[in-house]
Amino acid sequence: MRSPRRPKPAERPESIGTPARRAGLRLLMSVLQQGRPLEVALEGAFVEVAAPADRALARAIVAATLRRLPDLDALIDGAMTKVLPDDARARMVLRLAMAQVLILGTPAHAAIGTALPLVESGPRRLVHGVLSRLIREGAALPELPTLPNPYAERWTSAYGAHTAERIAMTLAGEPPTDLSFRTAAEAAARAEALEAASLAPGHLRTARRGGIADWPGFADGQWWVQDLAASLPARLLGDVAGKSVIDLCAAPGGKTLQLAAAGAHVTAVDIAEKRLQRLKENLTRTGLSATTVVADARHWTPPAAVDHILLDAPCSATGIFRRHPDVLHLKGSRNLAPLLELQAELLDHAAGWLPPHGRLIYCVCSLEPEEGEQQIDAFLARYDNFRLDPIKPEELPAGITPWRECWVRTLPSDLPEQGGMDGFFIARLARK
């Protein structure tokens, strides 16, 4: 007679919180292995996670991991005799677990309990041993975050060792949120409700967290999220009421909204229809008006004369790593050659539209001088009918000064007591 089959052991149910961590693992692997930007990878990573709280937790864990990735790896490597490959699943799980313990304050037992199911068929015992050892020995992150290469070398060369360290310090925590308002009066009226302070007319900065769509004034379309540095290019066009302004590479649209709120007749041009759709939604929400065009700005020509042009050129985006730490780990941010060529093409094409005395704002959210100062030096060498239009200190928020009145270079370490700002380069050009 056959012996009766032994029933299979019931699968252990996943710990509460494991689905969010599993989504976080997919998200981290998508960024580090596939090179996808964090915001682009969200949709695919969250396909099995519906709860907003779980999605927010997964994103927070991954963002914390990316902020301190070199330091987390140093701790992990120090607790092993044989180093795991950078793309090993076990290393990804260890990174996420230690980021929770050391940065987000997750209890050790919860971090371990939700980490082990993620290893699947991999070395669970190794992961458990490394986590237990690090926690038992009181592992801690260094006070000064480590910038990943090549950025540590690049920014030390460009700005000096002391400034590079100050830039690195901005990785230590989540930045505050900046809001741009349709009017300065609306900003002043909402300051108390948003627990915010103003650093410029029509601007508020708040340390509030949580769902932005639930904040006072969002549903009425009074404001949109926009870093203080990102609001400077449109401000530097001055009084644009009644003027025609082309906003090139406009999506997601913060500068278009600023210009429209100031009374300009704005044409917003962007190559990405999906991103431009987001701009249209913000125009509807805020009750502002602009013409939108889906086109490659290198091959598009305005149908009528324009007064001013704002070109926020595609770039490495290294200046926005405070909010988007993934940019420091994407290969596309490291190869500047294609970006430099594209920026030059856009500048050359747009320059032909500008009338005498018209203004052209060129800006990039990059910390790389090749994309900013050197790009403008090269443009002025090609075109003797353009000049730099001097920028006065009084045109800028307190604490930000133009470089020899020629251009503006903001760094993440600027305004440290107020919470920093994104890194931008801005030049204002005028046709002679």
The 8 nearest C-alpha neighbors of each residue, nearest first, counted from 0:
[[1, 2, 3, 4, 5, 6, 7, 8],
 [2, 0, 3, 4, 5, 6, 7, 8],
 [1, 3, 0, 4, 5, 6, 7, 8],
 [2, 4, 1, 5, 0, 6, 7, 8],
 [5, 3, 6, 2, 1, 7, 8, 0],
 [4, 6, 3, 7, 2, 8, 1, 9],
 [7, 5, 4, 8, 9, 3, 10, 2],
 [6, 8, 9, 5, 10, 4, 11, 3],
 [9, 7, 10, 6, 11, 5, 12, 4],
 [8, 10, 7, 11, 6, 12, 5, 13],
 [11, 9, 12, 8, 7, 13, 116, 6],
 [10, 12, 9, 13, 8, 14, 116, 7],
 [13, 11, 10, 14, 9, 15, 116, 17],
 [12, 14, 17, 11, 15, 116, 113, 18],
 [15, 13, 17, 16, 113, 12, 112, 18],
 [14, 16, 17, 13, 18, 113, 12, 19],
 [15, 17, 19, 18, 14, 20, 113, 53],
 [16, 18, 113, 20, 19, 14, 15, 21],
 [19, 17, 21, 20, 16, 22, 48, 53],
 [18, 20, 53, 22, 57, 21, 17, 16],
 [21, 19, 23, 17, 22, 18, 57, 24],
 [20, 22, 18, 24, 23, 19, 17, 117],
 [23, 21, 19, 25, 20, 24, 44, 45],
 [22, 24, 57, 20, 26, 21, 25, 61],
 [23, 25, 21, 27, 26, 22, 28, 20],
 [26, 24, 22, 28, 44, 23, 27, 29],
 [25, 27, 23, 29, 44, 24, 28, 22],
 [28, 26, 24, 30, 29, 25, 61, 23],
 [27, 29, 31, 25, 32, 30, 26, 24],
 [28, 30, 33, 26, 27, 32, 31, 35],
 [31, 29, 35, 34, 27, 28, 33, 32],
 [30, 32, 28, 34, 29, 33, 27, 328],
 [33, 31, 28, 29, 34, 30, 86, 27],
 [32, 34, 29, 35, 30, 31, 28, 329],
 [33, 35, 30, 329, 31, 32, 29, 36],
 [34, 36, 30, 33, 29, 40, 37, 39],
 [37, 35, 39, 38, 30, 40, 325, 34],
 [36, 38, 40, 39, 325, 30, 41, 35],
 [37, 39, 41, 40, 36, 42, 35, 323],
 [40, 38, 36, 37, 41, 35, 42, 43],
 [41, 39, 37, 38, 42, 43, 35, 36],
 [42, 40, 44, 38, 43, 39, 45, 37],
 [41, 43, 45, 44, 40, 46, 39, 38],
 [44, 42, 46, 45, 41, 40, 26, 39],
 [45, 43, 41, 26, 25, 22, 42, 46],
 [44, 46, 48, 42, 47, 43, 22, 41],
 [45, 47, 43, 48, 44, 42, 49, 22],
 [48, 46, 45, 49, 22, 44, 18, 43],
 [49, 47, 45, 46, 50, 54, 53, 18],
 [48, 50, 51, 47, 45, 54, 46, 53],
 [49, 51, 53, 52, 48, 54, 55, 19],
 [52, 50, 54, 53, 55, 49, 48, 56],
 [53, 51, 55, 50, 54, 56, 57, 49],
 [54, 52, 19, 56, 50, 55, 51, 57],
 [53, 55, 51, 57, 56, 52, 58, 50],
 [54, 56, 52, 58, 53, 57, 51, 59],
 [55, 57, 53, 59, 54, 58, 52, 60],
 [58, 56, 23, 54, 19, 60, 59, 55],
 [57, 59, 61, 55, 56, 60, 62, 54],
 [58, 60, 56, 62, 57, 61, 55, 63],
 [61, 59, 63, 57, 58, 62, 64, 56],
 [60, 62, 64, 58, 63, 59, 23, 27],
 [61, 63, 59, 65, 64, 60, 58, 66],
 [64, 62, 66, 60, 61, 65, 59, 98],
 [65, 63, 61, 98, 62, 66, 67, 68],
 [64, 66, 68, 62, 67, 63, 324, 325],
 [67, 65, 63, 64, 324, 170, 68, 62],
 [66, 68, 70, 65, 64, 69, 71, 144],
 [67, 69, 65, 71, 70, 64, 66, 72],
 [70, 68, 72, 71, 67, 145, 73, 147],
 [71, 69, 73, 72, 67, 68, 145, 140],
 [72, 70, 68, 74, 73, 69, 67, 94],
 [73, 71, 75, 69, 70, 74, 76, 68],
 [72, 74, 70, 76, 71, 75, 77, 69],
 [75, 73, 77, 71, 72, 76, 70, 78],
 [74, 76, 72, 78, 77, 73, 71, 79],
 [77, 75, 73, 78, 79, 74, 82, 72],
 [76, 78, 74, 75, 79, 73, 80, 72],
 [77, 79, 75, 76, 129, 74, 133, 80],
 [80, 78, 76, 81, 77, 82, 75, 129],
 [79, 81, 82, 78, 77, 76, 83, 75],
 [82, 80, 79, 83, 76, 78, 77, 84],
 [81, 83, 76, 79, 80, 84, 75, 77],
 [82, 84, 85, 87, 90, 81, 76, 89],
 [85, 83, 87, 86, 82, 90, 88, 89],
 [86, 84, 87, 83, 90, 91, 88, 72],
 [85, 87, 84, 88, 32, 90, 91, 31],
 [88, 86, 84, 90, 89, 85, 83, 91],
 [87, 89, 91, 90, 92, 86, 118, 121],
 [90, 88, 92, 87, 91, 118, 93, 126],
 [89, 91, 93, 87, 92, 88, 94, 83],
 [90, 92, 88, 94, 89, 93, 95, 87],
 [91, 93, 89, 95, 90, 94, 96, 114],
 [94, 92, 90, 96, 91, 95, 97, 89],
 [93, 95, 91, 92, 97, 96, 98, 90],
 [94, 96, 98, 92, 93, 97, 64, 99],
 [95, 97, 93, 99, 110, 98, 94, 92],
 [96, 98, 100, 99, 94, 95, 101, 93],
 [99, 97, 95, 102, 64, 101, 96, 100],
 [98, 100, 103, 105, 96, 97, 102, 101],
 [99, 101, 105, 104, 97, 98, 102, 103],
 [100, 102, 98, 99, 97, 104, 103, 139],
 [103, 101, 98, 99, 104, 100, 63, 97],
 [102, 104, 99, 105, 100, 101, 98, 60],
 [105, 103, 100, 102, 101, 99, 106, 98],
 [104, 106, 100, 99, 103, 107, 110, 109],
 [107, 105, 109, 108, 100, 104, 110, 99],
 [106, 108, 110, 109, 100, 111, 105, 134],
 [109, 107, 111, 110, 106, 112, 105, 113],
 [110, 108, 112, 106, 107, 111, 113, 105],
 [109, 111, 107, 96, 113, 108, 112, 114],
 [112, 110, 114, 108, 109, 113, 107, 115],
 [111, 113, 109, 110, 114, 108, 115, 14],
 [112, 114, 17, 110, 111, 115, 14, 109],
 [115, 113, 111, 117, 112, 116, 110, 92],
 [114, 116, 117, 118, 113, 112, 123, 111],
 [117, 115, 118, 114, 119, 113, 13, 112],
 [116, 118, 115, 119, 114, 21, 92, 113],
 [117, 119, 121, 115, 116, 89, 123, 120],
 [120, 118, 117, 121, 116, 115, 123, 122],
 [121, 119, 118, 122, 123, 117, 116, 89],
 [120, 122, 118, 119, 123, 89, 88, 124],
 [123, 121, 125, 124, 126, 118, 120, 89],
 [124, 122, 126, 125, 121, 118, 127, 115],
 [123, 125, 127, 122, 126, 128, 129, 115],
 [124, 126, 128, 122, 123, 127, 129, 89],
 [125, 127, 123, 129, 128, 124, 130, 122],
 [128, 126, 124, 130, 125, 129, 131, 123],
 [127, 129, 125, 131, 126, 130, 124, 132],
 [130, 128, 132, 126, 131, 127, 78, 125],
 [131, 129, 133, 127, 132, 128, 126, 134],
 [132, 130, 128, 134, 129, 133, 135, 127],
 [131, 133, 135, 129, 134, 130, 136, 128],
 [134, 132, 138, 130, 136, 135, 131, 129],
 [133, 135, 137, 131, 132, 136, 138, 130],
 [136, 134, 132, 137, 133, 131, 138, 130],
 [137, 135, 133, 134, 138, 132, 131, 139],
 [138, 136, 134, 135, 133, 139, 132, 101],
 [137, 139, 133, 136, 134, 140, 74, 135],
 [140, 138, 137, 141, 101, 74, 133, 142],
 [139, 141, 70, 142, 138, 101, 71, 144],
 [142, 140, 143, 144, 139, 70, 145, 67],
 [141, 143, 144, 140, 171, 168, 139, 145],
 [142, 144, 141, 168, 145, 167, 164, 171],
 [145, 143, 167, 168, 142, 141, 170, 67],
 [146, 144, 69, 70, 147, 143, 167, 67],
 [145, 147, 151, 167, 150, 144, 148, 69],
 [148, 146, 150, 151, 149, 145, 69, 327],
 [149, 147, 150, 151, 146, 152, 153, 327],
 [148, 150, 152, 151, 153, 147, 333, 146],
 [151, 149, 148, 153, 152, 154, 147, 146],
 [150, 152, 146, 148, 154, 153, 149, 155],
 [153, 151, 155, 150, 149, 154, 156, 148],
 [154, 152, 150, 156, 155, 151, 149, 157],
 [153, 155, 157, 156, 151, 163, 158, 152],
 [154, 156, 159, 160, 152, 163, 158, 157],
 [155, 157, 154, 153, 159, 158, 152, 160],
 [158, 156, 154, 155, 159, 153, 368, 367],
 [159, 157, 155, 154, 162, 156, 163, 160],
 [160, 158, 155, 162, 161, 156, 157, 163],
 [159, 161, 155, 163, 162, 164, 158, 156],
 [162, 160, 164, 163, 159, 165, 155, 158],
 [163, 161, 165, 164, 159, 160, 158, 166],
 [162, 164, 166, 160, 155, 165, 161, 154],
 [165, 163, 167, 161, 162, 166, 160, 168],
 [166, 164, 162, 168, 167, 163, 412, 161],
 [165, 167, 412, 163, 164, 168, 169, 411],
 [166, 168, 164, 169, 165, 170, 144, 146],
 [169, 167, 165, 170, 166, 171, 143, 144],
 [168, 170, 171, 167, 166, 321, 412, 172],
 [171, 169, 168, 66, 172, 167, 321, 144],
 [170, 172, 169, 168, 144, 173, 66, 143],
 [173, 171, 170, 174, 169, 63, 321, 66],
 [172, 174, 175, 321, 322, 171, 170, 169],
 [175, 173, 418, 172, 321, 176, 322, 419],
 [176, 174, 206, 205, 418, 204, 177, 173],
 [175, 177, 205, 204, 206, 174, 178, 226],
 [178, 176, 204, 226, 225, 203, 224, 227],
 [177, 179, 224, 203, 225, 223, 202, 222],
 [178, 180, 202, 222, 223, 201, 225, 224],
 [181, 179, 222, 201, 182, 221, 186, 202],
 [180, 182, 260, 221, 222, 201, 179, 185],
 [183, 181, 180, 184, 185, 201, 186, 260],
 [182, 184, 201, 186, 200, 185, 187, 180],
 [183, 185, 187, 182, 186, 188, 201, 181],
 [186, 184, 188, 182, 187, 183, 189, 180],
 [187, 185, 183, 189, 184, 201, 188, 180],
 [186, 188, 184, 190, 185, 189, 183, 201],
 [187, 189, 185, 186, 190, 184, 191, 192],
 [190, 188, 186, 192, 187, 191, 193, 185],
 [191, 189, 195, 193, 187, 192, 188, 194],
 [190, 192, 194, 193, 189, 195, 188, 187],
 [193, 191, 189, 194, 190, 215, 195, 188],
 [192, 194, 195, 190, 191, 189, 205, 215],
 [195, 193, 191, 192, 190, 205, 196, 207],
 [194, 196, 205, 190, 204, 193, 203, 191],
 [195, 197, 203, 204, 190, 198, 205, 194],
 [196, 198, 203, 202, 199, 204, 195, 200],
 [197, 199, 202, 396, 196, 203, 200, 204],
 [198, 200, 202, 396, 197, 201, 203, 395],
 [201, 199, 183, 202, 198, 197, 186, 182],
 [200, 202, 183, 180, 186, 182, 179, 199],
 [203, 201, 179, 199, 197, 200, 178, 180],
 [202, 204, 197, 178, 196, 195, 177, 186],
 [205, 203, 177, 195, 196, 176, 197, 178],
 [204, 206, 195, 176, 207, 175, 194, 177],
 [205, 207, 175, 176, 208, 204, 195, 194],
 [208, 206, 205, 209, 194, 193, 176, 175],
 [209, 207, 206, 210, 211, 176, 205, 175],
 [208, 210, 211, 207, 213, 214, 55, 212],
 [211, 209, 212, 213, 208, 214, 51, 55],
 [210, 212, 213, 214, 209, 217, 208, 224],
 [211, 213, 210, 214, 217, 218, 215, 209],
 [212, 214, 211, 210, 215, 217, 218, 209],
 [213, 215, 211, 212, 217, 216, 210, 193],
 [216, 214, 217, 213, 193, 192, 189, 218],
 [215, 217, 219, 221, 218, 214, 220, 222],
 [218, 216, 220, 219, 215, 212, 214, 221],
 [217, 219, 220, 216, 212, 284, 215, 213],
 [220, 218, 216, 217, 221, 285, 284, 222],
 [285, 221, 219, 284, 217, 218, 222, 216],
 [220, 222, 216, 219, 180, 181, 217, 285],
 [223, 221, 180, 179, 220, 217, 178, 181],
 [222, 224, 179, 178, 225, 180, 253, 221],
 [223, 225, 178, 177, 179, 226, 222, 176],
 [226, 224, 178, 177, 179, 253, 223, 229],
 [225, 227, 177, 229, 228, 230, 421, 420],
 [226, 228, 230, 229, 177, 225, 420, 231],
 [229, 227, 230, 226, 231, 421, 420, 423],
 [228, 230, 226, 227, 231, 225, 232, 423],
 [229, 231, 227, 228, 232, 233, 226, 234],
 [230, 232, 234, 228, 229, 233, 235, 227],
 [233, 231, 235, 234, 230, 425, 360, 229],
 [234, 232, 235, 236, 231, 254, 230, 258],
 [235, 233, 231, 232, 236, 237, 230, 394],
 [236, 234, 237, 232, 233, 231, 394, 427],
 [237, 235, 234, 233, 238, 239, 232, 358],
 [238, 236, 235, 234, 239, 233, 394, 240],
 [237, 239, 240, 236, 261, 234, 242, 262],
 [240, 238, 242, 263, 237, 241, 262, 261],
 [241, 239, 262, 263, 242, 238, 261, 264],
 [240, 242, 263, 262, 239, 264, 243, 261],
 [243, 241, 263, 239, 240, 264, 306, 244],
 [242, 244, 264, 305, 306, 263, 265, 307],
 [245, 243, 307, 265, 308, 306, 264, 305],
 [244, 246, 266, 308, 265, 267, 247, 309],
 [245, 247, 267, 309, 249, 266, 308, 268],
 [246, 248, 310, 268, 249, 245, 309, 267],
 [249, 247, 269, 268, 311, 250, 312, 246],
 [248, 250, 247, 252, 246, 267, 269, 268],
 [251, 249, 252, 275, 274, 248, 278, 269],
 [250, 252, 278, 274, 277, 249, 253, 275],
 [253, 251, 250, 278, 255, 249, 254, 256],
 [252, 254, 256, 255, 225, 257, 251, 223],
 [253, 255, 257, 256, 252, 233, 258, 230],
 [254, 256, 252, 258, 257, 253, 259, 246],
 [255, 257, 259, 253, 254, 258, 260, 252],
 [258, 256, 254, 260, 255, 259, 261, 253],
 [257, 259, 261, 255, 260, 263, 256, 254],
 [258, 260, 263, 256, 262, 261, 257, 255],
 [259, 261, 257, 181, 258, 262, 256, 287],
 [262, 260, 258, 259, 240, 263, 257, 239],
 [263, 261, 240, 259, 260, 241, 239, 258],
 [264, 262, 240, 242, 259, 241, 239, 258],
 [263, 265, 243, 242, 244, 241, 259, 289],
 [266, 264, 244, 289, 263, 245, 243, 290],
 [265, 267, 290, 245, 291, 289, 246, 268],
 [268, 266, 291, 246, 249, 290, 245, 292],
 [267, 269, 292, 247, 249, 248, 293, 291],
 [270, 268, 248, 293, 249, 271, 294, 250],
 [269, 271, 294, 295, 293, 272, 268, 248],
 [272, 270, 274, 273, 269, 275, 293, 294],
 [271, 273, 275, 274, 293, 276, 270, 269],
 [274, 272, 276, 275, 271, 277, 270, 278],
 [275, 273, 277, 276, 271, 272, 250, 251],
 [274, 276, 278, 272, 277, 250, 273, 271],
 [275, 277, 279, 273, 278, 274, 272, 280],
 [276, 278, 280, 275, 274, 279, 251, 281],
 [279, 277, 275, 252, 281, 276, 251, 280],
 [278, 280, 276, 282, 281, 277, 283, 275],
 [279, 281, 277, 283, 278, 282, 284, 276],
 [282, 280, 284, 278, 283, 279, 285, 277],
 [281, 283, 279, 287, 285, 280, 284, 286],
 [282, 284, 280, 286, 281, 285, 279, 287],
 [283, 285, 220, 281, 282, 286, 280, 219],
 [220, 286, 284, 282, 287, 283, 281, 221],
 [285, 287, 283, 284, 282, 288, 220, 281],
 [288, 286, 282, 285, 259, 260, 283, 256],
 [287, 289, 282, 259, 286, 290, 265, 283],
 [290, 288, 265, 266, 291, 259, 264, 267],
 [289, 291, 266, 267, 265, 292, 288, 264],
 [292, 290, 267, 266, 268, 289, 293, 275],
 [291, 293, 268, 294, 267, 269, 290, 266],
 [294, 292, 269, 270, 272, 268, 271, 291],
 [295, 293, 270, 269, 296, 292, 268, 299],
 [294, 296, 270, 297, 298, 299, 269, 293],
 [295, 297, 299, 298, 294, 247, 345, 268],
 [298, 296, 295, 345, 299, 348, 344, 349],
 [297, 299, 296, 295, 300, 294, 348, 345],
 [298, 300, 296, 297, 295, 294, 301, 348],
 [299, 301, 302, 298, 296, 352, 297, 349],
 [302, 300, 303, 299, 304, 352, 305, 245],
 [301, 303, 300, 304, 305, 299, 352, 266],
 [304, 302, 301, 305, 300, 352, 243, 306],
 [303, 305, 306, 302, 301, 352, 354, 353],
 [306, 304, 243, 307, 244, 303, 353, 352],
 [305, 307, 243, 357, 244, 242, 354, 353],
 [308, 306, 244, 358, 357, 359, 305, 243],
 [309, 307, 359, 245, 244, 246, 360, 310],
 [308, 310, 360, 246, 359, 247, 245, 361],
 [311, 309, 247, 361, 312, 360, 246, 362],
 [312, 310, 362, 363, 248, 361, 309, 247],
 [311, 313, 310, 363, 342, 314, 248, 362],
 [314, 312, 311, 338, 342, 363, 315, 248],
 [315, 313, 316, 338, 312, 363, 365, 364],
 [314, 316, 332, 317, 365, 335, 331, 333],
 [317, 315, 365, 364, 314, 318, 319, 326],
 [316, 318, 365, 315, 319, 320, 366, 326],
 [317, 319, 422, 365, 364, 366, 316, 421],
 [320, 318, 421, 321, 317, 316, 322, 323],
 [319, 321, 324, 323, 322, 318, 317, 326],
 [322, 320, 319, 323, 324, 170, 174, 169],
 [323, 321, 320, 319, 324, 174, 173, 421],
 [322, 324, 320, 325, 321, 319, 326, 37],
 [325, 323, 320, 326, 66, 65, 327, 321],
 [324, 326, 328, 327, 323, 37, 65, 36],
 [327, 325, 329, 328, 324, 320, 317, 323],
 [328, 326, 325, 329, 324, 317, 320, 147],
 [327, 329, 325, 326, 330, 31, 324, 30],
 [330, 328, 326, 331, 34, 332, 327, 325],
 [331, 329, 333, 332, 328, 34, 334, 327],
 [330, 332, 329, 333, 334, 315, 34, 335],
 [331, 333, 315, 330, 329, 334, 326, 316],
 [334, 332, 330, 331, 335, 315, 329, 149],
 [335, 333, 331, 336, 332, 330, 337, 338],
 [334, 336, 338, 337, 333, 339, 332, 315],
 [335, 337, 339, 338, 334, 340, 341, 333],
 [338, 336, 340, 339, 335, 341, 334, 342],
 [339, 337, 341, 335, 340, 336, 314, 342],
 [340, 338, 342, 336, 341, 337, 335, 370],
 [339, 341, 343, 337, 338, 342, 344, 336],
 [340, 342, 338, 344, 343, 339, 345, 337],
 [343, 341, 339, 345, 344, 340, 312, 338],
 [342, 344, 346, 340, 341, 345, 347, 339],
 [345, 343, 341, 347, 342, 346, 348, 340],
 [344, 346, 342, 348, 343, 347, 297, 349],
 [347, 345, 343, 349, 344, 348, 350, 342],
 [346, 348, 344, 350, 345, 349, 343, 351],
 [347, 349, 345, 346, 350, 351, 297, 344],
 [350, 348, 346, 351, 352, 347, 345, 353],
 [351, 349, 347, 352, 348, 353, 346, 359],
 [350, 352, 349, 353, 348, 347, 354, 346],
 [353, 351, 350, 349, 354, 305, 304, 348],
 [352, 354, 351, 350, 357, 305, 355, 307],
 [355, 353, 357, 356, 352, 306, 430, 305],
 [354, 356, 430, 357, 431, 353, 429, 358],
 [357, 355, 430, 429, 431, 354, 358, 353],
 [358, 356, 354, 355, 307, 306, 429, 353],
 [359, 357, 429, 307, 428, 308, 356, 360],
 [358, 360, 308, 428, 309, 307, 427, 429],
 [361, 359, 427, 309, 426, 310, 428, 308],
 [362, 360, 310, 426, 425, 311, 309, 359],
 [361, 363, 425, 311, 424, 310, 312, 426],
 [362, 364, 365, 424, 312, 311, 423, 314],
 [365, 363, 423, 318, 316, 422, 424, 319],
 [364, 366, 318, 317, 316, 363, 367, 423],
 [367, 365, 318, 317, 422, 368, 423, 364],
 [366, 368, 369, 365, 370, 371, 317, 153],
 [369, 367, 371, 372, 370, 373, 366, 157],
 [370, 368, 373, 367, 371, 374, 372, 339],
 [371, 369, 368, 374, 367, 339, 373, 372],
 [370, 372, 368, 374, 369, 424, 373, 375],
 [371, 373, 368, 375, 374, 376, 369, 370],
 [374, 372, 369, 376, 375, 371, 368, 377],
 [373, 375, 377, 371, 370, 372, 376, 369],
 [374, 376, 378, 377, 372, 373, 379, 371],
 [377, 375, 373, 379, 378, 374, 372, 380],
 [376, 378, 380, 374, 375, 379, 373, 381],
 [379, 377, 375, 381, 380, 376, 382, 374],
 [380, 378, 382, 376, 381, 377, 375, 383],
 [379, 381, 377, 378, 382, 376, 383, 375],
 [382, 380, 378, 379, 377, 383, 376, 347],
 [383, 381, 379, 384, 380, 385, 378, 386],
 [382, 384, 385, 379, 381, 380, 386, 431],
 [383, 385, 431, 382, 430, 386, 379, 429],
 [386, 384, 430, 383, 431, 429, 382, 379],
 [385, 387, 429, 428, 388, 430, 431, 384],
 [386, 388, 428, 427, 389, 405, 429, 385],
 [387, 389, 428, 427, 429, 386, 390, 405],
 [390, 388, 404, 405, 387, 391, 427, 406],
 [391, 389, 404, 405, 401, 388, 406, 392],
 [390, 392, 393, 394, 404, 389, 401, 395],
 [393, 391, 394, 400, 395, 401, 390, 399],
 [392, 394, 395, 391, 396, 397, 390, 400],
 [395, 393, 392, 391, 235, 390, 396, 234],
 [394, 396, 393, 392, 399, 397, 400, 231],
 [397, 395, 199, 399, 398, 198, 394, 393],
 [398, 396, 399, 395, 198, 400, 393, 199],
 [397, 399, 396, 414, 400, 413, 395, 392],
 [400, 398, 397, 396, 395, 401, 409, 392],
 [399, 401, 392, 398, 402, 395, 407, 397],
 [402, 400, 407, 404, 406, 403, 392, 390],
 [401, 403, 404, 406, 405, 407, 400, 408],
 [402, 404, 405, 401, 406, 389, 390, 400],
 [405, 403, 390, 389, 401, 402, 391, 406],
 [406, 404, 389, 403, 402, 390, 387, 401],
 [407, 405, 426, 402, 401, 425, 404, 390],
 [406, 408, 401, 425, 424, 402, 409, 426],
 [407, 409, 424, 423, 425, 410, 406, 401],
 [408, 410, 422, 423, 407, 424, 413, 411],
 [409, 411, 422, 412, 413, 421, 408, 420],
 [412, 410, 420, 421, 422, 419, 413, 166],
 [411, 413, 166, 410, 419, 165, 415, 414],
 [414, 412, 419, 410, 415, 411, 420, 409],
 [413, 415, 419, 417, 416, 418, 398, 412],
 [416, 414, 419, 418, 417, 413, 412, 420],
 [415, 417, 418, 414, 419, 413, 412, 398],
 [416, 418, 415, 414, 419, 204, 175, 420],
 [419, 417, 415, 416, 174, 175, 414, 420],
 [420, 418, 415, 414, 413, 411, 412, 417],
 [421, 419, 411, 228, 413, 227, 422, 410],
 [420, 422, 411, 319, 318, 228, 410, 423],
 [421, 423, 318, 410, 409, 411, 364, 366],
 [424, 422, 364, 409, 365, 363, 408, 318],
 [423, 425, 408, 362, 363, 371, 407, 364],
 [426, 424, 362, 407, 406, 361, 423, 232],
 [427, 425, 406, 361, 360, 428, 362, 407],
 [428, 426, 360, 388, 359, 387, 361, 358],
 [429, 427, 387, 359, 388, 358, 386, 360],
 [430, 428, 358, 386, 357, 385, 356, 388],
 [429, 431, 385, 355, 356, 357, 384, 386],
 [430, 384, 385, 355, 356, 429, 386, 357]]
